[in-house]
């Protein structure tokens, strides 16, 4: 599992992040030069295999927990991923899941949907210092 400082260094040296939404994207990603991968699809039946393939290819893997079929927005979903996969961290729009993942020493990326400049300003004003490792807009 990668740490926060290591992730920042990795992103500085390899700033492109692959986001995979289906099996075709997974296959392409396995041989691409991207070091960090966001998994945006899967189910409780397939996520362990998806993560396994990516880890075998040497990728740093973040699973968007909100998009995995069969998982709910509860701490048990984070526990499931931690116990059944080799994830490096999670992505979620849910602050409680971000906080819980971090309490387990996993990296956490909070995703925000920004529809206008007011929403962006609200993110800037929010106290995010003790929540996510990174934010995705």
C-alpha positions in Angstrom: 0.0 0.0 0.0 1.3 3.4 -1.0 1.5 6.4 1.4 0.4 10.0 0.9 3.9 11.4 0.2 4.7 8.5 -2.2 1.5 9.2 -4.1 2.2 12.9 -4.5 5.7 12.0 -5.8 4.3 9.4 -8.2 1.7 11.9 -9.5 4.4 14.5 -10.0 6.5 12.1 -12.1 3.5 10.5 -13.9 0.6 13.0 -13.8 -1.9 11.1 -16.0 -4.4 9.0 -14.2 -6.2 6.2 -16.0 -10.0 6.0 -15.2 -11.5 2.7 -16.3 -15.2 2.2 -16.8 -15.4 -1.3 -18.3 -13.4 -4.4 -19.1 -12.1 -3.0 -22.4 -10.6 0.0 -20.5 -9.1 -2.5 -18.0 -7.4 -4.4 -20.8 -6.0 -1.2 -22.3 -4.9 0.1 -18.9 -2.9 -3.1 -18.1 -0.3 -2.2 -20.7 -0.4 1.6 -20.6 2.2 3.8 -18.9 -0.1 5.2 -16.3 0.9 4.4 -12.8 -2.3 5.4 -11.0 -5.7 4.0 -11.9 -9.2 4.9 -10.8 -11.6 2.0 -11.1 -15.1 3.4 -11.9 -17.0 0.1 -12.4 -17.5 -3.4 -11.1 -19.5 -5.3 -8.6 -18.8 -7.2 -5.4 -18.4 -10.3 -7.6 -15.7 -8.8 -9.9 -13.9 -6.0 -8.0 -11.3 -8.3 -6.4 -10.3 -9.7 -9.8 -10.2 -6.2 -11.4 -7.9 -4.9 -8.6 -5.8 -8.1 -8.7 -5.1 -7.6 -12.4 -4.1 -4.0 -11.9 -1.9 -4.7 -9.0 -0.1 -7.5 -10.9 0.6 -4.9 -13.6 2.2 -2.6 -11.0 -0.6 0.0 -10.7 -1.6 2.1 -7.8 -5.4 1.4 -7.5 -8.2 3.6 -6.2 -11.7 2.2 -6.3 -14.7 4.5 -6.6 -16.7 2.9 -3.9 -20.0 4.7 -4.8 -19.9 3.0 -8.3 -19.4 -0.6 -7.3 -22.6 -2.6 -7.6 -23.6 -4.3 -4.4 -21.7 -1.9 -2.1 -23.5 0.7 0.0 -22.4 4.0 1.4 -21.5 2.4 4.7 -18.2 1.6 6.5 -18.8 -2.1 5.8 -18.2 -1.3 2.1 -14.8 0.0 2.9 -14.1 -3.0 5.1 -15.1 -5.3 2.3 -12.6 -3.7 -0.1 -9.8 -3.7 2.5 -10.4 -7.4 3.3 -11.0 -8.7 -0.2 -8.7 -6.6 -2.4 -5.3 -5.0 -2.4 -6.6 -1.4 -3.0 -4.4 1.5 -2.2 -7.3 3.8 -1.5 -10.9 4.7 -2.3 -12.7 7.5 -4.1 -16.1 8.6 -2.8 -18.5 11.6 -2.7 -19.4 10.6 0.9 -17.3 12.4 3.6 -18.0 9.6 6.2 -16.5 7.0 3.9 -13.4 9.2 3.3 -12.9 9.7 7.0 -13.3 6.0 7.8 -10.9 4.9 5.1 -8.3 7.3 6.4 -8.8 6.0 9.9 -7.8 2.6 8.5 -4.6 4.3 7.0 -5.9 4.0 3.5 -5.7 6.9 1.0 -8.9 8.6 0.3 -10.0 10.9 -2.6 -13.1 12.9 -2.2 -15.0 13.6 -5.4 -16.9 16.8 -5.9 -19.3 17.6 -8.6 -18.9 21.3 -9.6 -21.8 22.7 -11.6 -21.0 26.3 -11.2 -18.6 28.8 -9.7 -20.6 29.0 -6.5 -20.0 25.2 -5.9 -16.3 25.7 -6.6 -16.2 28.5 -4.1 -17.9 26.4 -1.5 -15.3 23.7 -1.9 -12.6 26.3 -1.4 -14.2 27.5 1.8 -14.7 24.0 3.2 -12.4 22.7 5.9 -10.9 19.7 4.1 -7.6 19.6 6.0 -8.5 16.6 8.1 -10.6 14.7 5.5 -9.4 13.6 2.1 -5.8 13.1 1.0 -6.8 14.5 -2.4 -9.9 15.9 -4.0 -11.2 15.2 -7.5 -13.3 17.8 -9.2 
